[in-house]
Amino acid sequence: MKKDSSNKLTLIGSISLGTGVMIGAGIFALMGQVAELAGNLFPIAFLVGGIVTGLSAYSYVKFSNAYPSSGGVAKFLGKAYGPGTITGTFSLLMYVSMVIAESLVARTFGSYTLRLFNVGDDSALVPILGVVLIAAAFIINISGNKIIGASATITAIAKILGIALLAIAGLAASGFPSFENLGTAESSDWSLMGGFIAALALSILAYKGFTTITNQGDDIVNPNKNVGRSIIFSVLICMVIYVSLALSVSANLSIPDIIEAKNYSLAEASQPVFGNMGLWFTVILAIIATVSGLIASVFSASRLLAMLSRMKQIPALRFKFSNPSLLLTVSLAIILTILFDLTRIAAIGAIFYIVMDIAVHWGLFRFLRKEVSFNPLVPLLALLFDTVILIAFIILKFNSDPLVLVVSFAGILIVIVAERLFMKTHTDSNGKMNMEMDMKD
């Protein structure tokens, strides 16, 4: 792919890609799931999740300013831990979480589209439509950065305006929600607190799209400044959108109604305000959001995989196809879309992402104080919040859906073992790894 300046993403295009991923996977797919865990506090969960994400984003901004690269997180981890099993393991967890997010968006597309025909989200058509969307995203991604950037910008503007209309109209019609009865009626104070903390894991997942911006180092104009700026603006934009829309949904639907329609809760929330037209408007908006989100996610994930191959953290991707990392990415996304439902996809993705996030913060704090200028308190706070939220989420899933933990821990173990075995293939008798790539570039 060409790297001349005329084919590179602008700052606006980069922000559009970041917000495109976040809004596509976050609001439409996770609103109901967060409400199910946090009860009436779910708008606050999106606010607190945004604040925690802001702390996490600090580490990524500092890394991006110092080491802009299409490898993004893989390059950051390589700088912190050096080439080897640790870097490869956590980089692959990031990559897998991105692919999981693609399947999450794809199934969300299917769930919302079928609402137009009054078909339930348990229909086999949901994964079929998701696979069709992934195939379309593949075609668009092989068309080049200009088309990706232009489509992201147009769709990002359309959905931000549309979601703003939903939020403003909902609040104007019903006012701000009441928080008199916090949580669910049958919940104890302890279970409510645990549910709220666990809900933060999913709300953080709704913001994780900002990390895709870190993979744009080779594809964005003036990357040392614009990658960090894109991250900051994307998180702020999405925080305002998420909290506003969560307040609107909470004002128009009861928690039981939101939970019942959790995979398409925004469509249900729009009907008290707009009637049947609200359903059509929200579904069309969801289609736009999920399409743009998937395009952006495939764009970034495939570049991360390609960088891992160049860093020799995974086997070389040598196939007859011109872009094997892109083809492998969409293939994995299709498999996940077929195998798992929205709730489990989101849970597994949250666990993988937070584990990787912890590694990023620790790597910056522990190993790069001399190389990168940063306030050590911020990554430490991010590390603390990530750890508490992950533990609460694991406890909740252990009690409600242990299969999620089995799949997640098995996946992490497989990645660790596979990475270790692969590292041995290019480690000499003195224990030195021949990575064949300058980690300083």
C-alpha positions as CSV (number, residue, x, y, z in Angstrom):
1,M,0.0,0.0,0.0
2,K,1.3,3.4,-0.8
3,K,2.8,5.6,2.0
4,D,2.9,9.0,0.2
5,S,1.3,11.9,2.0
6,S,-1.6,12.1,-0.4
7,N,-2.7,8.6,0.6
8,K,-2.3,9.2,4.3
9,L,-5.1,9.8,6.8
10,T,-5.7,13.3,8.1
11,L,-6.3,14.1,11.8
12,I,-10.0,14.2,11.1
13,G,-9.9,10.9,9.3
14,S,-8.0,9.3,12.1
15,I,-10.5,10.6,14.7
16,S,-13.3,9.4,12.5
17,L,-11.8,5.9,12.5
18,G,-11.4,5.9,16.3
19,T,-15.0,7.1,17.0
20,G,-16.3,4.8,14.3
21,V,-15.0,1.7,16.1
22,M,-16.1,2.9,19.5
23,I,-19.6,4.0,18.6
24,G,-20.2,1.0,16.4
25,A,-19.3,-1.6,19.1
26,G,-20.1,0.4,22.2
27,I,-23.5,2.1,22.2
28,F,-25.4,-0.2,20.0
29,A,-24.0,-3.5,21.3
30,L,-23.3,-2.9,24.9
31,M,-25.9,-0.5,26.3
32,G,-28.3,-3.2,27.4
33,Q,-25.5,-5.4,28.8
34,V,-24.2,-2.6,30.9
35,A,-27.7,-1.8,32.2
36,E,-28.2,-5.5,33.1
37,L,-25.2,-5.4,35.4
38,A,-25.4,-1.8,36.8
39,G,-29.2,-1.3,37.0
40,N,-30.3,2.3,37.1
41,L,-26.7,3.3,37.5
42,F,-25.8,2.4,34.0
43,P,-25.4,6.0,32.7
44,I,-23.0,6.6,35.5
45,A,-21.1,3.4,34.5
46,F,-20.5,4.9,31.1
47,L,-19.2,8.1,32.7
48,V,-16.9,6.3,35.1
49,G,-15.8,4.0,32.3
50,G,-14.9,7.0,30.2
51,I,-12.8,8.4,33.1
52,V,-11.0,5.1,33.6
53,T,-10.4,5.0,29.8
54,G,-9.0,8.5,29.9
55,L,-6.5,7.4,32.5
56,S,-5.6,4.4,30.3
57,A,-5.4,6.5,27.2
58,Y,-2.6,8.5,28.8
59,S,-0.2,5.6,28.5
60,Y,-1.1,5.1,24.8
61,V,-0.8,8.8,24.1
62,K,2.7,8.8,25.6
63,F,3.7,5.7,23.7
64,S,2.3,7.0,20.4
65,N,4.1,10.3,20.7
66,A,7.4,8.6,21.3
67,Y,7.0,5.6,19.0
68,P,4.4,6.1,16.2
69,S,4.0,2.9,14.2
70,S,1.5,0.9,12.3
71,G,2.3,-1.8,14.9
72,G,0.7,0.3,17.7
73,V,0.4,-1.8,20.8
74,A,2.8,-4.4,19.5
75,K,5.5,-1.8,19.1
76,F,4.7,-0.3,22.5
77,L,5.0,-3.7,24.2
78,G,8.2,-4.4,22.2
79,K,9.8,-1.2,23.5
80,A,8.8,-2.0,27.1
81,Y,9.5,-5.8,27.3
82,G,11.8,-6.4,24.4
83,P,11.1,-9.0,21.7
84,G,10.0,-12.4,23.0
85,T,7.1,-14.3,24.5
86,I,5.8,-11.5,26.7
87,T,5.5,-9.0,23.9
88,G,4.1,-11.6,21.5
89,T,1.5,-12.9,24.0
90,F,0.0,-9.5,25.0
91,S,0.2,-8.2,21.5
92,L,-1.8,-11.2,20.3
93,L,-4.3,-10.7,23.1
94,M,-4.8,-7.2,21.8
95,Y,-5.2,-8.5,18.2
96,V,-7.7,-11.1,19.3
97,S,-9.7,-8.6,21.3
98,M,-9.9,-6.4,18.2
99,V,-11.2,-9.4,16.1
100,I,-13.7,-10.2,18.9
101,A,-14.9,-6.6,18.6
102,E,-15.4,-7.1,14.9
103,S,-17.6,-10.1,15.5
104,L,-19.5,-8.1,18.2
105,V,-20.2,-5.3,15.7
106,A,-21.1,-7.8,13.0
107,R,-23.7,-9.6,15.2
108,T,-25.0,-6.2,16.4
109,F,-25.6,-5.3,12.7
110,G,-27.6,-8.5,12.3
111,S,-29.7,-7.9,15.5
112,Y,-30.6,-4.4,14.6
113,T,-31.3,-5.0,10.9
114,L,-33.7,-7.8,11.7
115,R,-35.7,-5.5,14.0
116,L,-37.1,-3.9,10.8
117,F,-38.8,-7.3,10.0
118,N,-39.7,-8.1,13.6
119,V,-37.3,-11.0,13.6
120,G,-35.8,-11.9,17.0
121,D,-32.0,-11.7,17.6
122,D,-31.9,-15.5,18.2
123,S,-32.5,-16.1,14.5
124,A,-29.8,-17.8,12.4
125,L,-30.0,-14.8,10.2
126,V,-28.1,-12.7,12.8
127,P,-24.7,-14.4,12.2
128,I,-25.4,-14.7,8.4
129,L,-25.9,-10.9,8.1
130,G,-22.8,-10.4,10.3
131,V,-20.8,-12.5,7.9
132,V,-22.1,-10.5,4.9
133,L,-21.0,-7.3,6.7
134,I,-17.5,-8.6,7.4
135,A,-17.2,-9.6,3.7
136,A,-18.2,-6.0,2.7
137,A,-15.6,-4.5,5.1
138,F,-13.0,-6.7,3.5
139,I,-13.8,-5.4,0.1
140,I,-13.6,-1.8,1.2
141,N,-10.4,-2.3,3.1
142,I,-8.6,-3.6,0.0
143,S,-9.6,-0.4,-1.8
144,G,-7.0,1.7,0.0
145,N,-6.7,4.4,2.7
146,K,-8.4,7.2,0.8
147,I,-11.7,5.3,0.6
148,I,-11.4,4.1,4.2
149,G,-10.7,7.6,5.5
150,A,-13.5,9.2,3.4
151,S,-16.1,6.5,4.3
152,A,-15.1,6.8,8.0
153,T,-15.4,10.6,8.0
154,I,-18.9,10.6,6.3
155,T,-20.3,7.8,8.5
156,A,-18.9,9.2,11.7
157,I,-20.5,12.6,11.1
158,A,-23.8,10.9,10.2
159,K,-24.0,8.7,13.3
160,I,-22.8,11.4,15.7
161,L,-25.5,13.8,14.5
162,G,-28.1,11.0,14.6
163,I,-27.2,9.8,18.0
164,A,-27.1,13.3,19.3
165,L,-30.6,13.8,17.9
166,L,-31.8,10.6,19.7
167,A,-30.2,11.7,23.0
168,I,-31.5,15.3,22.9
169,A,-35.0,14.3,21.7
170,G,-35.2,11.6,24.4
171,L,-34.2,13.9,27.2
172,A,-36.4,16.7,25.9
173,A,-39.4,14.4,25.9
174,S,-38.9,12.6,29.2
175,G,-36.4,14.7,31.1
176,F,-33.5,13.3,33.1
177,P,-34.0,9.9,34.7
178,S,-34.6,9.5,38.4
179,F,-31.9,7.8,40.4
180,E,-34.1,7.4,43.5
181,N,-34.1,3.6,43.3
182,L,-30.6,2.8,42.5
183,G,-29.9,-0.6,41.0
184,T,-32.5,-3.3,40.9
185,A,-35.0,-3.8,43.7
186,E,-33.8,-7.2,44.7
187,S,-30.1,-6.3,44.8
188,S,-28.2,-5.9,48.0
189,D,-25.7,-3.1,48.5
190,W,-22.8,-5.5,48.0
191,S,-24.2,-7.1,44.8
192,L,-25.1,-3.7,43.4
193,M,-21.5,-2.5,44.0
194,G,-20.1,-5.7,42.4
195,G,-22.4,-5.5,39.5
196,F,-21.5,-1.8,38.9
197,I,-17.8,-2.5,39.0
198,A,-18.2,-5.5,36.7
199,A,-20.3,-3.3,34.3
200,L,-17.3,-1.0,34.0
201,A,-15.5,-3.8,32.2
202,L,-18.1,-3.7,29.4
203,S,-18.2,0.1,29.4
204,I,-14.4,0.2,29.0
205,L,-14.8,-2.2,26.1
206,A,-17.2,0.3,24.6
207,Y,-14.3,2.8,24.5
208,K,-11.5,0.5,23.5
209,G,-11.8,1.5,19.9
210,F,-9.4,4.3,20.7
211,T,-6.5,1.8,20.7
212,T,-7.1,1.2,16.9
213,I,-5.7,4.7,16.4
214,T,-2.3,3.6,17.7
215,N,-2.0,1.3,14.6
216,Q,-2.1,4.3,12.3
217,G,1.4,5.5,12.8
218,D,2.5,4.7,9.2
219,D,-0.8,5.8,7.7
220,I,-1.5,9.2,9.3
221,V,0.0,12.7,8.6
222,N,2.4,13.9,11.3
223,P,2.0,10.8,13.5
224,N,4.1,12.0,16.5
225,K,1.4,14.6,17.3
226,N,-1.7,13.5,15.5
227,V,-1.9,9.9,16.9
228,G,-2.1,11.2,20.4
229,R,-4.5,14.0,19.5
230,S,-6.8,11.5,17.7
231,I,-6.9,9.4,20.9
232,I,-7.8,12.3,23.1
233,F,-10.5,13.7,20.9
234,S,-12.0,10.3,20.1
235,V,-12.4,9.4,23.8
236,L,-13.9,12.8,24.7
237,I,-16.4,12.7,21.8
238,C,-17.5,9.2,22.7
239,M,-17.8,10.0,26.4
240,V,-20.2,12.8,25.7
241,I,-22.2,10.7,23.3
242,Y,-22.4,7.6,25.5
243,V,-23.4,9.4,28.7
244,S,-26.0,11.5,26.9
245,L,-27.6,8.6,25.2
246,A,-27.5,6.4,28.3
247,L,-29.4,9.1,30.1
248,S,-32.0,9.3,27.3
249,V,-32.5,5.5,27.3
250,S,-32.8,5.4,31.0
251,A,-35.5,8.2,30.9
252,N,-37.6,6.3,28.3
253,L,-37.3,2.7,29.3
254,S,-37.3,0.8,32.6
255,I,-34.4,-1.4,33.5
256,P,-36.4,-4.6,32.9
257,D,-37.4,-3.3,29.4
258,I,-33.8,-2.4,28.6
259,I,-32.6,-5.9,29.7
260,E,-35.3,-7.6,27.7
261,A,-34.2,-5.8,24.5
262,K,-30.5,-5.6,25.5
263,N,-29.2,-6.5,22.0
264,Y,-31.3,-3.7,20.4
265,S,-32.1,-1.5,23.4
266,L,-31.6,1.8,21.5
267,A,-34.3,0.8,18.9
268,E,-36.7,0.1,21.7
269,A,-35.9,3.4,23.6
270,S,-36.5,5.5,20.5
271,Q,-40.1,4.3,20.0
272,P,-41.7,6.2,23.0
273,V,-40.3,9.4,21.5
274,F,-40.5,8.9,17.7
275,G,-43.0,6.0,17.4
276,N,-42.5,3.5,14.6
277,M,-40.3,6.1,12.7
278,G,-38.0,5.9,15.7
279,L,-37.4,2.2,15.1
280,W,-36.5,2.8,11.4
281,F,-34.3,5.8,12.2
282,T,-32.4,3.9,15.0
283,V,-31.9,0.8,12.9
284,I,-30.6,2.7,10.0
285,L,-28.3,4.6,12.3
286,A,-27.1,1.3,13.8
287,I,-26.4,0.0,10.4
288,I,-24.3,3.0,9.5
289,A,-22.5,2.8,12.9
290,T,-21.7,-0.9,12.7
291,V,-20.6,-0.7,9.0
292,S,-18.2,2.1,9.7
293,G,-17.0,0.5,13.0
294,L,-16.2,-2.8,11.3
295,I,-14.4,-1.1,8.4
296,A,-12.2,0.8,10.9
297,S,-11.6,-2.2,13.1
298,V,-10.6,-4.5,10.2
299,F,-8.3,-1.7,9.0
300,S,-6.4,-1.4,12.3
301,A,-6.4,-5.1,13.3
302,S,-4.9,-6.3,10.0
303,R,-2.1,-3.8,10.4
304,L,-1.3,-4.9,13.9
305,L,-1.1,-8.5,12.7
306,A,1.2,-7.5,9.8
307,M,3.5,-5.7,12.2
308,L,3.6,-8.8,14.5
309,S,4.7,-10.8,11.5
310,R,7.5,-8.3,10.6
311,M,8.6,-8.3,14.3
312,K,8.8,-12.1,14.1
313,Q,6.4,-12.4,17.1
314,I,4.3,-14.7,14.9
315,P,5.2,-16.8,11.9
316,A,5.7,-15.0,8.6
317,L,2.5,-14.4,6.7
318,R,3.4,-15.6,3.2
319,F,0.5,-16.5,1.1
320,K,-0.5,-16.1,-2.5
321,F,-2.8,-13.2,-1.5
322,S,-1.5,-9.6,-1.6
323,N,-2.8,-8.8,2.0
324,P,-2.7,-12.1,4.0
325,S,-3.1,-10.3,7.4
326,L,-6.4,-8.7,6.2
327,L,-7.7,-12.0,4.9
328,L,-6.8,-13.8,8.1
329,T,-8.4,-11.1,10.2
330,V,-11.7,-11.2,8.5
331,S,-11.6,-15.1,8.5
332,L,-11.2,-15.2,12.3
333,A,-14.0,-12.6,12.7
334,I,-16.3,-14.7,10.6
335,I,-15.6,-17.8,12.7
336,L,-16.3,-15.9,16.0
337,T,-19.5,-14.3,14.5
338,I,-20.8,-17.7,13.8
339,L,-19.9,-19.4,17.1
340,F,-20.7,-17.0,19.9
341,D,-23.6,-14.7,20.9
342,L,-23.3,-11.0,21.7
343,T,-23.1,-11.4,25.5
344,R,-20.3,-14.0,25.4
345,I,-18.4,-12.2,22.7
346,A,-18.4,-9.0,24.7
347,A,-17.4,-10.7,27.9
348,I,-14.4,-12.6,26.3
349,G,-13.4,-9.4,24.5
350,A,-13.4,-7.4,27.8
351,I,-11.2,-9.9,29.6
352,F,-8.6,-10.1,26.8
353,Y,-8.5,-6.4,26.4
354,I,-8.1,-5.5,30.1
355,V,-5.4,-8.1,30.6
356,M,-3.5,-6.5,27.7
357,D,-4.2,-3.0,29.0
358,I,-2.6,-3.9,32.3
359,A,0.6,-5.1,30.5
360,V,0.8,-1.8,28.7
361,H,0.6,0.4,31.8
362,W,3.1,-1.8,33.7
363,G,5.5,-1.8,30.8
364,L,5.4,2.0,30.6
365,F,5.8,2.5,34.4
366,R,8.4,-0.2,35.0
367,F,10.7,-0.2,32.0
368,L,10.5,3.2,30.1
369,R,10.9,5.9,32.7
370,K,14.1,7.1,31.1
371,E,13.0,6.8,27.5
372,V,9.5,8.3,27.7
373,S,8.5,11.5,29.6
374,F,5.3,10.8,31.7
375,N,3.8,11.2,35.2
376,P,4.1,7.8,36.8
377,L,1.0,8.3,39.0
378,V,-1.3,8.1,36.0
379,P,-0.4,4.6,34.7
380,L,-0.4,3.4,38.3
381,L,-3.9,4.6,38.8
382,A,-5.0,3.0,35.5
383,L,-3.3,-0.2,36.5
384,L,-5.2,-0.2,39.8
385,F,-8.6,0.5,38.3
386,D,-8.0,-2.2,35.6
387,T,-7.1,-4.8,38.2
388,V,-10.1,-4.1,40.4
389,I,-12.6,-4.1,37.5
390,L,-11.1,-7.3,36.0
391,I,-11.4,-9.2,39.3
392,A,-15.0,-8.1,39.8
393,F,-15.9,-9.1,36.3
394,I,-14.3,-12.5,36.6
395,I,-16.1,-13.2,39.9
396,L,-19.4,-12.2,38.3
397,K,-18.9,-14.4,35.3
398,F,-17.8,-17.3,37.5
399,N,-21.2,-17.2,39.2
400,S,-23.3,-16.5,36.1
401,D,-21.5,-17.9,33.0
402,P,-18.3,-19.9,33.8
403,L,-18.0,-20.9,30.1
404,V,-16.8,-17.4,29.4
405,L,-13.9,-17.9,31.8
406,V,-13.1,-21.3,30.5
407,V,-12.9,-20.0,26.9
408,S,-11.0,-16.9,28.0
409,F,-8.4,-18.6,30.1
410,A,-8.0,-21.4,27.6
411,G,-7.4,-18.8,24.9
412,I,-4.8,-17.0,26.9
413,L,-3.0,-20.3,27.8
414,I,-3.0,-21.3,24.1
415,V,-1.5,-17.9,23.1
416,I,1.2,-18.2,25.8
417,V,2.2,-21.7,24.8
418,A,2.1,-21.0,21.1
419,E,4.2,-17.9,21.5
420,R,6.8,-19.7,23.6
421,L,7.1,-22.6,21.2
422,F,7.4,-20.2,18.2
423,M,10.1,-18.1,20.0
424,K,12.2,-21.2,20.4
425,T,12.3,-21.6,16.6
426,H,14.5,-18.5,16.3
427,T,16.4,-18.6,19.6
428,D,20.1,-19.7,19.3
429,S,22.0,-21.8,21.8
430,N,23.0,-18.7,23.8
431,G,19.4,-17.7,24.3
432,K,19.6,-14.8,21.9
433,M,16.5,-14.3,19.6
434,N,17.1,-13.5,16.0
435,M,14.2,-11.1,15.4
436,E,15.5,-9.7,12.1
437,M,13.9,-6.3,12.8
438,D,15.3,-3.2,14.4
439,M,13.1,-2.5,17.4
440,K,14.2,1.1,17.4
441,D,12.6,2.1,14.2
